[in-house]
């Protein structure tokens, strides 16, 4: 049944029941919310993180079931979605002042990000709210390791969090209105400044409304985990040969985190030369 569901939204070219990749647009590298194109602007997509969650789940299922073809498919879809997010939603090359053809935002656009991508443009908005906390926060839910790519660029993330919290009464998640996802913003802030996020969380206390897909226990775990591990280090500069391996850096110390889904010890190599033998069916955590 799970594989039938995967085929429904990520079928191969030769599938006899379902369309190839359903809503995923291979030319653009991301999925559309639907294929109807029933608006003047054409098709649209809002929350890339929701798509990343679905495609990342294919990777995890493939690892659990030892199905390399599903792992590879999930990696392709998730990596493409993450790259498109950085280029089209955040204009990361324009942000880094590469100029010219690298700039994906129109001249005069005064935000570092957008929220809804259309076939013919973009909107700094959501379908349900004009609050900045929602417009930017919707790219970070559901909050779990499958959306860690949103914190890939630390300098950008600091500016992203500042913009997302610019309507908060104290410029922190604690100052947001009750329906503006304080917990998600604590989680997003933790990806670039875990100590400040955790302090704001502790000062505010547990009397807050949770986002529909979040829990207070998960937020507590997330904030304390990032406070211990630091910032995500895995990027184009540091990679591994296993999909469920991550590296974090705090005060110059690297922490390698691997979950080995197999029943045998697994040798995991990193592009900096580090090799770690991961224990079967469990986490292996090693500092360097």
C-alpha positions as CSV (number, residue, x, y, z in Angstrom):
1,X,0.0,0.0,0.0
2,X,2.8,2.4,0.8
3,X,4.5,1.7,-2.5
4,X,1.2,2.3,-4.3
5,X,1.0,5.7,-2.6
6,X,4.5,6.5,-3.7
7,X,3.6,5.5,-7.3
8,X,0.5,7.8,-7.1
9,X,2.7,11.0,-6.6
10,X,6.1,9.8,-7.9
11,X,5.5,7.1,-10.6
12,X,8.1,6.1,-13.1
13,X,7.8,6.9,-16.8
14,X,6.5,3.4,-17.6
15,X,3.9,3.2,-14.9
16,X,0.6,1.8,-16.3
17,X,-1.7,3.3,-13.6
18,X,-0.3,6.7,-12.7
19,X,1.2,9.7,-14.6
20,X,5.0,10.2,-14.5
21,X,5.9,12.0,-11.3
22,X,2.4,13.5,-11.0
23,X,2.8,17.2,-10.0
24,X,6.6,17.3,-10.1
25,X,7.9,19.5,-13.0
26,X,11.2,18.0,-14.1
27,X,12.0,21.1,-16.2
28,X,11.7,23.5,-13.3
29,X,12.8,21.1,-10.5
30,X,9.9,21.5,-8.2
31,X,6.3,20.3,-7.9
32,X,3.1,22.4,-8.5
33,X,0.3,22.4,-6.0
34,X,-1.9,20.9,-8.8
35,X,-2.0,20.8,-12.5
36,X,-5.2,22.6,-13.3
37,X,-3.6,26.0,-14.3
38,X,-7.0,27.5,-13.7
39,X,-5.8,31.0,-12.7
40,X,-4.5,33.8,-15.0
41,X,-1.0,33.2,-13.6
42,X,-1.1,29.5,-14.4
43,X,0.0,26.8,-11.9
44,X,1.4,27.7,-8.5
45,X,3.3,26.2,-5.6
46,X,3.5,27.6,-2.0
47,X,5.1,25.3,0.6
48,X,8.2,23.6,-0.8
49,X,8.9,22.1,2.6
50,X,5.7,20.0,2.3
51,X,6.9,18.6,-1.0
52,X,10.4,18.0,0.5
53,X,8.7,16.1,3.3
54,X,6.9,13.8,0.9
55,X,10.0,13.2,-1.3
56,X,12.3,12.7,1.7
57,X,9.8,10.1,3.0
58,X,10.5,8.1,-0.2
59,X,14.2,8.0,0.8
60,X,13.5,6.8,4.3
61,X,11.1,4.2,3.1
62,X,13.6,3.0,0.6
63,X,16.3,2.8,3.3
64,X,14.0,0.9,5.6
65,X,12.9,-1.6,2.9
66,X,16.4,-1.8,1.3
67,X,15.0,-0.6,-2.1
68,X,17.9,1.4,-3.7
69,X,15.7,2.5,-6.6
70,X,13.3,4.2,-4.3
71,X,16.2,5.8,-2.4
72,X,17.6,7.2,-5.6
73,X,14.2,8.5,-6.8
74,X,13.6,10.2,-3.4
75,X,17.1,11.8,-3.5
76,X,16.5,13.1,-7.0
77,X,13.1,14.6,-6.1
78,X,14.2,16.0,-2.7
79,X,17.5,17.5,-3.9
80,X,15.8,19.1,-6.9
81,X,13.1,20.6,-4.6
82,X,15.8,21.9,-2.3
83,X,17.8,23.5,-5.1
84,X,14.7,25.0,-6.6
85,X,13.7,26.4,-3.2
86,X,17.0,28.2,-3.0
87,X,17.0,29.5,-6.5
88,X,13.4,30.5,-7.1
89,X,12.0,31.2,-3.7
90,X,15.1,32.7,-2.1
91,X,17.3,33.8,-5.0
92,X,20.4,32.7,-3.2
93,X,22.8,33.7,-6.0
94,X,21.2,37.1,-6.1
95,X,21.5,37.4,-2.4
96,X,25.2,36.5,-2.7
97,X,25.6,39.3,-5.3
98,X,26.7,37.0,-8.2
99,X,24.7,39.4,-10.5
100,X,23.6,39.1,-14.1
101,X,22.0,35.9,-15.1
102,X,22.3,34.5,-11.6
103,X,19.7,36.9,-10.2
104,X,16.2,35.3,-10.3
105,X,14.3,38.2,-8.8
106,X,13.2,41.2,-10.8
107,X,15.0,44.5,-10.4
108,X,13.5,46.6,-7.6
109,X,12.0,43.6,-5.6
110,X,12.7,44.5,-2.0
111,X,12.5,41.2,-0.2
112,X,15.0,38.4,0.1
113,X,12.4,35.7,-0.4
114,X,8.9,35.1,-1.9
115,X,6.3,32.5,-1.0
116,X,4.0,31.5,-3.9
117,X,5.7,30.7,-7.3
118,X,3.4,30.9,-10.3
119,X,4.0,29.9,-13.9
120,X,4.3,33.6,-14.7
121,X,5.7,35.1,-11.5
122,X,5.6,35.1,-7.7
123,X,3.6,36.5,-4.8
124,X,4.9,37.6,-1.4
125,X,1.8,36.2,0.3
126,X,0.0,33.0,1.4
127,X,-3.4,31.7,0.5
128,X,-4.7,32.3,4.0
129,X,-2.7,35.2,5.6
130,X,-0.6,38.3,4.9
131,X,1.4,37.9,8.1
132,X,5.2,37.7,7.5
133,X,5.4,34.9,10.1
134,X,3.1,32.8,7.9
135,X,4.5,33.9,4.5
136,X,8.1,32.8,5.5
137,X,7.1,30.2,8.1
138,X,5.2,28.1,5.6
139,X,8.5,27.0,4.0
140,X,9.6,25.4,7.3
141,X,6.7,23.0,8.0
142,X,6.3,20.2,8.9
143,X,9.2,20.7,11.2
144,X,11.5,17.6,10.9
145,X,15.0,16.7,9.5
146,X,13.5,16.4,6.0
147,X,13.4,20.2,5.8
148,X,16.9,20.9,7.2
149,X,17.9,22.3,3.8
150,X,16.1,25.5,4.7
151,X,19.0,26.2,7.2
152,X,21.7,25.4,4.7
153,X,23.1,29.0,4.4
154,X,23.6,30.4,7.9
155,X,24.0,34.1,6.9
156,X,20.9,34.0,4.7
157,X,19.0,32.2,7.5
158,X,19.7,35.0,9.9
159,X,18.2,37.6,7.5
160,X,15.3,35.2,6.8
161,X,14.5,34.8,10.5
162,X,14.8,38.6,11.0
163,X,12.3,39.2,8.2
164,X,9.9,36.5,9.3
165,X,9.9,38.0,12.8
166,X,9.8,41.6,11.8
167,X,6.1,42.0,12.7
168,X,6.6,40.4,16.2
169,X,6.2,42.8,19.1
170,X,9.7,42.0,20.3
171,X,11.3,40.6,17.1
172,X,11.3,37.1,18.6
173,X,8.9,34.2,18.4
174,X,7.6,34.9,21.8
175,X,6.2,38.2,20.5
176,X,4.2,36.7,17.7
177,X,0.4,36.5,17.9
178,X,-1.0,33.2,19.2
179,X,-1.9,31.9,15.7
180,X,1.5,32.8,14.1
181,X,3.4,29.6,14.7
182,X,5.8,30.5,17.6
183,X,7.0,26.9,17.8
184,X,7.9,26.8,14.1
185,X,9.8,30.0,14.5
186,X,11.7,28.8,17.5
187,X,12.7,25.8,15.4
188,X,13.7,27.9,12.4
189,X,15.7,30.3,14.5
190,X,17.5,27.4,16.2
191,X,19.0,26.4,12.9
192,X,21.1,29.6,12.9
193,X,21.1,30.7,16.6
194,X,20.0,27.9,18.9
195,X,21.0,29.5,22.1
196,X,19.0,32.7,21.5
197,X,16.0,30.7,20.3
198,X,16.2,28.4,23.4
199,X,16.4,31.3,25.7
200,X,13.4,33.0,24.2
201,X,11.5,29.7,24.4
202,X,12.4,29.2,28.1
203,X,11.5,32.8,28.9
204,X,8.1,32.5,27.3
205,X,7.2,29.2,28.8
206,X,4.9,26.4,27.6
207,X,1.7,28.4,27.5
208,X,1.5,28.8,23.7
209,X,-0.6,27.4,20.8
210,X,1.1,24.7,18.8
211,X,1.2,24.7,15.0
212,X,-1.2,22.0,13.7
213,X,1.6,19.6,12.8
214,X,3.9,20.4,15.7
215,X,4.0,19.3,19.4
216,X,5.5,20.8,22.5
217,X,7.6,17.7,23.1
218,X,9.1,17.9,19.6
219,X,9.8,21.7,19.9
220,X,11.6,21.0,23.2
221,X,13.7,18.2,21.6
222,X,14.5,20.2,18.5
223,X,15.7,23.3,20.4
224,X,17.9,21.4,22.8
225,X,19.3,19.2,20.0
226,X,20.4,22.2,18.0
227,X,21.8,23.9,21.1
228,X,24.0,20.8,21.6
229,X,25.0,20.1,18.0
230,X,25.2,23.6,16.5
231,X,24.5,24.5,12.9
232,X,24.1,22.1,10.0
233,X,27.4,21.7,8.1
234,X,26.5,19.3,5.3
235,X,26.3,21.2,2.1
236,X,28.1,21.4,-1.2
237,X,31.3,21.7,0.8
238,X,30.8,18.7,3.0
239,X,28.9,15.6,1.8
240,X,28.6,12.0,2.6
241,X,27.9,8.8,0.7
242,X,24.8,7.8,2.9
243,X,21.5,9.6,2.8
244,X,20.8,9.6,6.5
245,X,24.2,11.1,7.6
246,X,24.5,14.7,8.8
247,X,27.3,16.8,10.2
248,X,26.9,19.8,12.6
249,X,29.4,22.3,13.8
250,X,29.5,24.2,17.1
251,X,32.5,26.3,18.2
252,X,34.7,24.5,15.7
253,X,33.8,21.0,16.7
254,X,32.1,18.8,14.2
255,X,29.5,16.2,15.2
256,X,28.7,13.4,12.8
257,X,25.2,11.9,13.2
258,X,24.3,8.8,11.3
259,X,21.2,6.5,11.4
260,X,22.0,3.1,9.9
261,X,18.8,1.6,8.7
262,X,20.5,-1.8,7.9
263,X,21.0,-4.8,10.1
264,X,24.7,-4.8,9.5
265,X,27.5,-2.3,10.5
266,X,27.9,0.3,7.7
267,X,31.0,2.3,6.7
268,X,30.0,5.9,5.9
269,X,32.5,8.2,4.2
270,X,32.5,12.0,4.2
271,X,34.1,14.3,1.7
272,X,36.6,15.7,4.3
273,X,38.1,12.2,4.5
274,X,36.3,11.1,7.7
275,X,35.1,7.5,7.7
276,X,32.7,6.2,10.5
277,X,31.4,2.7,11.0
278,X,27.8,3.1,12.0
279,X,26.1,0.6,14.2
280,X,23.1,-1.3,12.8
281,X,19.5,-0.2,13.3
282,X,20.6,2.8,15.5
283,X,22.1,6.2,15.7
284,X,25.9,6.6,15.7
285,X,27.1,10.0,17.0
286,X,30.8,11.0,16.9
287,X,32.6,14.2,17.5
288,X,35.7,15.4,15.7
